[in-house]
Amino acid sequence: MTPKEILFNYWNFPEFKTPQEDIIQSVLNKKDTLAILPTGGGKSLCFQIPAIMFDGLTLVISPLIALMKDQVQNLQSKGISTTYITNEIDQNTIGKILDDCQNNKIKLLYVSPERLQ
């Protein structure tokens, strides 16, 4: 599927906001990409859509746990295999999450900075 098809299929939006499409294309071209957009500018789609298109796992590092949980819940509601690891998660659950990541069962893994270790 193309980025626009994914945008419509999962989010029901017919078009990207400026400059989302250029940012996504840069990521898909595997270029280092820095995108600075205002609140509500659609930053998340700029990594979520390539994550859906690429093979393997996409790691998302976010210090905002409430936003992380909201995005994970939203993606899961769309059938996209997504989860998160924060300090609230016990070691047994983290072990299962990491096993799922290794077995290609998770597409996006959100991690709080303090959990990177």
Chimera marker file (.cmm) of the C-alpha trace (Angstrom):
<marker_set name="trace">
<marker id="1" x="0.000" y="0.000" z="0.000" r="1" g="1" b="0" radius="0.5"/>
<marker id="2" x="1.067" y="3.581" z="-0.590" r="1" g="1" b="0" radius="0.5"/>
<marker id="3" x="1.292" y="6.149" z="2.222" r="1" g="1" b="0" radius="0.5"/>
<marker id="4" x="-1.954" y="7.772" z="1.015" r="1" g="1" b="0" radius="0.5"/>
<marker id="5" x="-3.732" y="4.421" z="0.959" r="1" g="1" b="0" radius="0.5"/>
<marker id="6" x="-2.563" y="3.724" z="4.520" r="1" g="1" b="0" radius="0.5"/>
<marker id="7" x="-3.650" y="7.215" z="5.594" r="1" g="1" b="0" radius="0.5"/>
<marker id="8" x="-7.137" y="6.607" z="4.228" r="1" g="1" b="0" radius="0.5"/>
<marker id="9" x="-7.381" y="2.947" z="5.269" r="1" g="1" b="0" radius="0.5"/>
<marker id="10" x="-6.401" y="3.460" z="8.923" r="1" g="1" b="0" radius="0.5"/>
<marker id="11" x="-7.223" y="7.125" z="9.624" r="1" g="1" b="0" radius="0.5"/>
<marker id="12" x="-9.910" y="7.842" z="6.994" r="1" g="1" b="0" radius="0.5"/>
<marker id="13" x="-8.130" y="11.017" z="5.842" r="1" g="1" b="0" radius="0.5"/>
<marker id="14" x="-8.048" y="11.579" z="2.054" r="1" g="1" b="0" radius="0.5"/>
<marker id="15" x="-4.996" y="13.877" z="2.073" r="1" g="1" b="0" radius="0.5"/>
<marker id="16" x="-1.935" y="14.654" z="4.160" r="1" g="1" b="0" radius="0.5"/>
<marker id="17" x="-1.389" y="17.967" z="5.918" r="1" g="1" b="0" radius="0.5"/>
<marker id="18" x="1.535" y="20.015" z="4.635" r="1" g="1" b="0" radius="0.5"/>
<marker id="19" x="4.431" y="18.873" z="4.969" r="1" g="1" b="0" radius="0.5"/>
<marker id="20" x="3.558" y="15.328" z="6.175" r="1" g="1" b="0" radius="0.5"/>
<marker id="21" x="3.849" y="13.671" z="2.767" r="1" g="1" b="0" radius="0.5"/>
<marker id="22" x="7.356" y="15.093" z="2.169" r="1" g="1" b="0" radius="0.5"/>
<marker id="23" x="8.486" y="13.975" z="5.630" r="1" g="1" b="0" radius="0.5"/>
<marker id="24" x="7.088" y="10.471" z="5.143" r="1" g="1" b="0" radius="0.5"/>
<marker id="25" x="8.720" y="10.188" z="1.724" r="1" g="1" b="0" radius="0.5"/>
<marker id="26" x="12.067" y="11.220" z="3.228" r="1" g="1" b="0" radius="0.5"/>
<marker id="27" x="11.736" y="8.506" z="5.889" r="1" g="1" b="0" radius="0.5"/>
<marker id="28" x="10.694" y="5.932" z="3.286" r="1" g="1" b="0" radius="0.5"/>
<marker id="29" x="13.796" y="6.886" z="1.279" r="1" g="1" b="0" radius="0.5"/>
<marker id="30" x="15.746" y="5.987" z="4.456" r="1" g="1" b="0" radius="0.5"/>
<marker id="31" x="17.125" y="9.502" z="4.846" r="1" g="1" b="0" radius="0.5"/>
<marker id="32" x="17.888" y="10.939" z="8.271" r="1" g="1" b="0" radius="0.5"/>
<marker id="33" x="14.884" y="13.177" z="8.822" r="1" g="1" b="0" radius="0.5"/>
<marker id="34" x="14.199" y="15.913" z="11.354" r="1" g="1" b="0" radius="0.5"/>
<marker id="35" x="10.605" y="17.134" z="11.341" r="1" g="1" b="0" radius="0.5"/>
<marker id="36" x="9.479" y="19.981" z="13.567" r="1" g="1" b="0" radius="0.5"/>
<marker id="37" x="5.747" y="20.565" z="13.468" r="1" g="1" b="0" radius="0.5"/>
<marker id="38" x="3.394" y="22.418" z="15.808" r="1" g="1" b="0" radius="0.5"/>
<marker id="39" x="1.057" y="20.667" z="18.219" r="1" g="1" b="0" radius="0.5"/>
<marker id="40" x="-1.656" y="19.070" z="16.128" r="1" g="1" b="0" radius="0.5"/>
<marker id="41" x="0.522" y="19.185" z="13.013" r="1" g="1" b="0" radius="0.5"/>
<marker id="42" x="0.464" y="15.427" z="12.539" r="1" g="1" b="0" radius="0.5"/>
<marker id="43" x="3.971" y="14.452" z="13.658" r="1" g="1" b="0" radius="0.5"/>
<marker id="44" x="2.923" y="10.971" z="14.757" r="1" g="1" b="0" radius="0.5"/>
<marker id="45" x="1.686" y="9.961" z="11.313" r="1" g="1" b="0" radius="0.5"/>
<marker id="46" x="5.122" y="10.859" z="9.955" r="1" g="1" b="0" radius="0.5"/>
<marker id="47" x="6.632" y="7.865" z="11.753" r="1" g="1" b="0" radius="0.5"/>
<marker id="48" x="3.570" y="5.645" z="12.143" r="1" g="1" b="0" radius="0.5"/>
<marker id="49" x="2.909" y="5.306" z="8.418" r="1" g="1" b="0" radius="0.5"/>
<marker id="50" x="6.516" y="4.363" z="7.554" r="1" g="1" b="0" radius="0.5"/>
<marker id="51" x="6.469" y="1.930" z="10.507" r="1" g="1" b="0" radius="0.5"/>
<marker id="52" x="3.470" y="0.193" z="8.953" r="1" g="1" b="0" radius="0.5"/>
<marker id="53" x="5.230" y="0.066" z="5.581" r="1" g="1" b="0" radius="0.5"/>
<marker id="54" x="8.662" y="-1.092" z="6.781" r="1" g="1" b="0" radius="0.5"/>
<marker id="55" x="9.440" y="-4.628" z="7.840" r="1" g="1" b="0" radius="0.5"/>
<marker id="56" x="10.333" y="-5.122" z="11.470" r="1" g="1" b="0" radius="0.5"/>
<marker id="57" x="9.931" y="-3.103" z="14.621" r="1" g="1" b="0" radius="0.5"/>
<marker id="58" x="9.822" y="0.672" z="15.011" r="1" g="1" b="0" radius="0.5"/>
<marker id="59" x="11.007" y="1.997" z="18.377" r="1" g="1" b="0" radius="0.5"/>
<marker id="60" x="9.349" y="5.219" z="19.542" r="1" g="1" b="0" radius="0.5"/>
<marker id="61" x="10.932" y="7.029" z="22.510" r="1" g="1" b="0" radius="0.5"/>
<marker id="62" x="8.532" y="9.352" z="24.284" r="1" g="1" b="0" radius="0.5"/>
<marker id="63" x="8.735" y="11.070" z="27.679" r="1" g="1" b="0" radius="0.5"/>
<marker id="64" x="4.979" y="11.737" z="27.632" r="1" g="1" b="0" radius="0.5"/>
<marker id="65" x="3.425" y="8.581" z="29.076" r="1" g="1" b="0" radius="0.5"/>
<marker id="66" x="-0.188" y="9.768" z="28.734" r="1" g="1" b="0" radius="0.5"/>
<marker id="67" x="0.367" y="10.575" z="25.038" r="1" g="1" b="0" radius="0.5"/>
<marker id="68" x="2.171" y="7.270" z="24.559" r="1" g="1" b="0" radius="0.5"/>
<marker id="69" x="-0.741" y="5.317" z="26.060" r="1" g="1" b="0" radius="0.5"/>
<marker id="70" x="-3.250" y="7.265" z="23.974" r="1" g="1" b="0" radius="0.5"/>
<marker id="71" x="-1.356" y="6.602" z="20.740" r="1" g="1" b="0" radius="0.5"/>
<marker id="72" x="-0.923" y="2.902" z="21.537" r="1" g="1" b="0" radius="0.5"/>
<marker id="73" x="-4.628" y="2.544" z="22.298" r="1" g="1" b="0" radius="0.5"/>
<marker id="74" x="-5.531" y="4.381" z="19.080" r="1" g="1" b="0" radius="0.5"/>
<marker id="75" x="-3.220" y="2.214" z="16.949" r="1" g="1" b="0" radius="0.5"/>
<marker id="76" x="-4.415" y="-0.985" z="18.603" r="1" g="1" b="0" radius="0.5"/>
<marker id="77" x="-8.021" y="0.016" z="17.861" r="1" g="1" b="0" radius="0.5"/>
<marker id="78" x="-7.007" y="0.151" z="14.185" r="1" g="1" b="0" radius="0.5"/>
<marker id="79" x="-5.533" y="-3.370" z="14.333" r="1" g="1" b="0" radius="0.5"/>
<marker id="80" x="-1.891" y="-2.222" z="14.351" r="1" g="1" b="0" radius="0.5"/>
<marker id="81" x="0.215" y="-4.313" z="16.748" r="1" g="1" b="0" radius="0.5"/>
<marker id="82" x="1.553" y="-1.742" z="19.172" r="1" g="1" b="0" radius="0.5"/>
<marker id="83" x="2.512" y="-1.649" z="22.842" r="1" g="1" b="0" radius="0.5"/>
<marker id="84" x="4.555" y="0.339" z="25.338" r="1" g="1" b="0" radius="0.5"/>
<marker id="85" x="7.063" y="-0.094" z="28.138" r="1" g="1" b="0" radius="0.5"/>
<marker id="86" x="7.109" y="2.342" z="31.050" r="1" g="1" b="0" radius="0.5"/>
<marker id="87" x="8.080" y="2.160" z="34.715" r="1" g="1" b="0" radius="0.5"/>
<marker id="88" x="4.519" y="1.010" z="35.416" r="1" g="1" b="0" radius="0.5"/>
<marker id="89" x="5.106" y="-2.319" z="33.647" r="1" g="1" b="0" radius="0.5"/>
<marker id="90" x="6.420" y="-5.283" z="35.682" r="1" g="1" b="0" radius="0.5"/>
<marker id="91" x="9.439" y="-7.347" z="34.593" r="1" g="1" b="0" radius="0.5"/>
<marker id="92" x="7.400" y="-10.414" z="33.573" r="1" g="1" b="0" radius="0.5"/>
<marker id="93" x="5.240" y="-8.335" z="31.255" r="1" g="1" b="0" radius="0.5"/>
<marker id="94" x="8.313" y="-6.593" z="29.837" r="1" g="1" b="0" radius="0.5"/>
<marker id="95" x="9.833" y="-10.001" z="29.108" r="1" g="1" b="0" radius="0.5"/>
<marker id="96" x="6.719" y="-11.043" z="27.186" r="1" g="1" b="0" radius="0.5"/>
<marker id="97" x="6.664" y="-7.747" z="25.274" r="1" g="1" b="0" radius="0.5"/>
<marker id="98" x="10.324" y="-8.152" z="24.285" r="1" g="1" b="0" radius="0.5"/>
<marker id="99" x="9.676" y="-11.766" z="23.214" r="1" g="1" b="0" radius="0.5"/>
<marker id="100" x="6.790" y="-10.535" z="21.062" r="1" g="1" b="0" radius="0.5"/>
<marker id="101" x="9.112" y="-7.919" z="19.527" r="1" g="1" b="0" radius="0.5"/>
<marker id="102" x="11.720" y="-10.560" z="18.700" r="1" g="1" b="0" radius="0.5"/>
<marker id="103" x="9.030" y="-12.761" z="17.152" r="1" g="1" b="0" radius="0.5"/>
<marker id="104" x="7.778" y="-9.920" z="14.905" r="1" g="1" b="0" radius="0.5"/>
<marker id="105" x="4.422" y="-9.688" z="16.704" r="1" g="1" b="0" radius="0.5"/>
<marker id="106" x="4.832" y="-5.964" z="17.480" r="1" g="1" b="0" radius="0.5"/>
<marker id="107" x="5.074" y="-3.251" z="14.820" r="1" g="1" b="0" radius="0.5"/>
<marker id="108" x="5.616" y="-0.195" z="17.063" r="1" g="1" b="0" radius="0.5"/>
<marker id="109" x="7.085" y="-0.229" z="20.559" r="1" g="1" b="0" radius="0.5"/>
<marker id="110" x="6.776" y="2.956" z="22.597" r="1" g="1" b="0" radius="0.5"/>
<marker id="111" x="9.359" y="3.277" z="25.370" r="1" g="1" b="0" radius="0.5"/>
<marker id="112" x="9.837" y="5.946" z="28.001" r="1" g="1" b="0" radius="0.5"/>
<marker id="113" x="13.421" y="7.284" z="28.157" r="1" g="1" b="0" radius="0.5"/>
<marker id="114" x="14.101" y="5.833" z="31.601" r="1" g="1" b="0" radius="0.5"/>
<marker id="115" x="13.190" y="2.349" z="30.298" r="1" g="1" b="0" radius="0.5"/>
<marker id="116" x="15.748" y="2.305" z="27.485" r="1" g="1" b="0" radius="0.5"/>
<marker id="117" x="18.215" y="0.472" z="29.705" r="1" g="1" b="0" radius="0.5"/>
<link id1="1" id2="2" r="1" g="1" b="0" radius="0.2"/>
<link id1="2" id2="3" r="1" g="1" b="0" radius="0.2"/>
<link id1="3" id2="4" r="1" g="1" b="0" radius="0.2"/>
<link id1="4" id2="5" r="1" g="1" b="0" radius="0.2"/>
<link id1="5" id2="6" r="1" g="1" b="0" radius="0.2"/>
<link id1="6" id2="7" r="1" g="1" b="0" radius="0.2"/>
<link id1="7" id2="8" r="1" g="1" b="0" radius="0.2"/>
<link id1="8" id2="9" r="1" g="1" b="0" radius="0.2"/>
<link id1="9" id2="10" r="1" g="1" b="0" radius="0.2"/>
<link id1="10" id2="11" r="1" g="1" b="0" radius="0.2"/>
<link id1="11" id2="12" r="1" g="1" b="0" radius="0.2"/>
<link id1="12" id2="13" r="1" g="1" b="0" radius="0.2"/>
<link id1="13" id2="14" r="1" g="1" b="0" radius="0.2"/>
<link id1="14" id2="15" r="1" g="1" b="0" radius="0.2"/>
<link id1="15" id2="16" r="1" g="1" b="0" radius="0.2"/>
<link id1="16" id2="17" r="1" g="1" b="0" radius="0.2"/>
<link id1="17" id2="18" r="1" g="1" b="0" radius="0.2"/>
<link id1="18" id2="19" r="1" g="1" b="0" radius="0.2"/>
<link id1="19" id2="20" r="1" g="1" b="0" radius="0.2"/>
<link id1="20" id2="21" r="1" g="1" b="0" radius="0.2"/>
<link id1="21" id2="22" r="1" g="1" b="0" radius="0.2"/>
<link id1="22" id2="23" r="1" g="1" b="0" radius="0.2"/>
<link id1="23" id2="24" r="1" g="1" b="0" radius="0.2"/>
<link id1="24" id2="25" r="1" g="1" b="0" radius="0.2"/>
<link id1="25" id2="26" r="1" g="1" b="0" radius="0.2"/>
<link id1="26" id2="27" r="1" g="1" b="0" radius="0.2"/>
<link id1="27" id2="28" r="1" g="1" b="0" radius="0.2"/>
<link id1="28" id2="29" r="1" g="1" b="0" radius="0.2"/>
<link id1="29" id2="30" r="1" g="1" b="0" radius="0.2"/>
<link id1="30" id2="31" r="1" g="1" b="0" radius="0.2"/>
<link id1="31" id2="32" r="1" g="1" b="0" radius="0.2"/>
<link id1="32" id2="33" r="1" g="1" b="0" radius="0.2"/>
<link id1="33" id2="34" r="1" g="1" b="0" radius="0.2"/>
<link id1="34" id2="35" r="1" g="1" b="0" radius="0.2"/>
<link id1="35" id2="36" r="1" g="1" b="0" radius="0.2"/>
<link id1="36" id2="37" r="1" g="1" b="0" radius="0.2"/>
<link id1="37" id2="38" r="1" g="1" b="0" radius="0.2"/>
<link id1="38" id2="39" r="1" g="1" b="0" radius="0.2"/>
<link id1="39" id2="40" r="1" g="1" b="0" radius="0.2"/>
<link id1="40" id2="41" r="1" g="1" b="0" radius="0.2"/>
<link id1="41" id2="42" r="1" g="1" b="0" radius="0.2"/>
<link id1="42" id2="43" r="1" g="1" b="0" radius="0.2"/>
<link id1="43" id2="44" r="1" g="1" b="0" radius="0.2"/>
<link id1="44" id2="45" r="1" g="1" b="0" radius="0.2"/>
<link id1="45" id2="46" r="1" g="1" b="0" radius="0.2"/>
<link id1="46" id2="47" r="1" g="1" b="0" radius="0.2"/>
<link id1="47" id2="48" r="1" g="1" b="0" radius="0.2"/>
<link id1="48" id2="49" r="1" g="1" b="0" radius="0.2"/>
<link id1="49" id2="50" r="1" g="1" b="0" radius="0.2"/>
<link id1="50" id2="51" r="1" g="1" b="0" radius="0.2"/>
<link id1="51" id2="52" r="1" g="1" b="0" radius="0.2"/>
<link id1="52" id2="53" r="1" g="1" b="0" radius="0.2"/>
<link id1="53" id2="54" r="1" g="1" b="0" radius="0.2"/>
<link id1="54" id2="55" r="1" g="1" b="0" radius="0.2"/>
<link id1="55" id2="56" r="1" g="1" b="0" radius="0.2"/>
<link id1="56" id2="57" r="1" g="1" b="0" radius="0.2"/>
<link id1="57" id2="58" r="1" g="1" b="0" radius="0.2"/>
<link id1="58" id2="59" r="1" g="1" b="0" radius="0.2"/>
<link id1="59" id2="60" r="1" g="1" b="0" radius="0.2"/>
<link id1="60" id2="61" r="1" g="1" b="0" radius="0.2"/>
<link id1="61" id2="62" r="1" g="1" b="0" radius="0.2"/>
<link id1="62" id2="63" r="1" g="1" b="0" radius="0.2"/>
<link id1="63" id2="64" r="1" g="1" b="0" radius="0.2"/>
<link id1="64" id2="65" r="1" g="1" b="0" radius="0.2"/>
<link id1="65" id2="66" r="1" g="1" b="0" radius="0.2"/>
<link id1="66" id2="67" r="1" g="1" b="0" radius="0.2"/>
<link id1="67" id2="68" r="1" g="1" b="0" radius="0.2"/>
<link id1="68" id2="69" r="1" g="1" b="0" radius="0.2"/>
<link id1="69" id2="70" r="1" g="1" b="0" radius="0.2"/>
<link id1="70" id2="71" r="1" g="1" b="0" radius="0.2"/>
<link id1="71" id2="72" r="1" g="1" b="0" radius="0.2"/>
<link id1="72" id2="73" r="1" g="1" b="0" radius="0.2"/>
<link id1="73" id2="74" r="1" g="1" b="0" radius="0.2"/>
<link id1="74" id2="75" r="1" g="1" b="0" radius="0.2"/>
<link id1="75" id2="76" r="1" g="1" b="0" radius="0.2"/>
<link id1="76" id2="77" r="1" g="1" b="0" radius="0.2"/>
<link id1="77" id2="78" r="1" g="1" b="0" radius="0.2"/>
<link id1="78" id2="79" r="1" g="1" b="0" radius="0.2"/>
<link id1="79" id2="80" r="1" g="1" b="0" radius="0.2"/>
<link id1="80" id2="81" r="1" g="1" b="0" radius="0.2"/>
<link id1="81" id2="82" r="1" g="1" b="0" radius="0.2"/>
<link id1="82" id2="83" r="1" g="1" b="0" radius="0.2"/>
<link id1="83" id2="84" r="1" g="1" b="0" radius="0.2"/>
<link id1="84" id2="85" r="1" g="1" b="0" radius="0.2"/>
<link id1="85" id2="86" r="1" g="1" b="0" radius="0.2"/>
<link id1="86" id2="87" r="1" g="1" b="0" radius="0.2"/>
<link id1="87" id2="88" r="1" g="1" b="0" radius="0.2"/>
<link id1="88" id2="89" r="1" g="1" b="0" radius="0.2"/>
<link id1="89" id2="90" r="1" g="1" b="0" radius="0.2"/>
<link id1="90" id2="91" r="1" g="1" b="0" radius="0.2"/>
<link id1="91" id2="92" r="1" g="1" b="0" radius="0.2"/>
<link id1="92" id2="93" r="1" g="1" b="0" radius="0.2"/>
<link id1="93" id2="94" r="1" g="1" b="0" radius="0.2"/>
<link id1="94" id2="95" r="1" g="1" b="0" radius="0.2"/>
<link id1="95" id2="96" r="1" g="1" b="0" radius="0.2"/>
<link id1="96" id2="97" r="1" g="1" b="0" radius="0.2"/>
<link id1="97" id2="98" r="1" g="1" b="0" radius="0.2"/>
<link id1="98" id2="99" r="1" g="1" b="0" radius="0.2"/>
<link id1="99" id2="100" r="1" g="1" b="0" radius="0.2"/>
<link id1="100" id2="101" r="1" g="1" b="0" radius="0.2"/>
<link id1="101" id2="102" r="1" g="1" b="0" radius="0.2"/>
<link id1="102" id2="103" r="1" g="1" b="0" radius="0.2"/>
<link id1="103" id2="104" r="1" g="1" b="0" radius="0.2"/>
<link id1="104" id2="105" r="1" g="1" b="0" radius="0.2"/>
<link id1="105" id2="106" r="1" g="1" b="0" radius="0.2"/>
<link id1="106" id2="107" r="1" g="1" b="0" radius="0.2"/>
<link id1="107" id2="108" r="1" g="1" b="0" radius="0.2"/>
<link id1="108" id2="109" r="1" g="1" b="0" radius="0.2"/>
<link id1="109" id2="110" r="1" g="1" b="0" radius="0.2"/>
<link id1="110" id2="111" r="1" g="1" b="0" radius="0.2"/>
<link id1="111" id2="112" r="1" g="1" b="0" radius="0.2"/>
<link id1="112" id2="113" r="1" g="1" b="0" radius="0.2"/>
<link id1="113" id2="114" r="1" g="1" b="0" radius="0.2"/>
<link id1="114" id2="115" r="1" g="1" b="0" radius="0.2"/>
<link id1="115" id2="116" r="1" g="1" b="0" radius="0.2"/>
<link id1="116" id2="117" r="1" g="1" b="0" radius="0.2"/>
</marker_set>
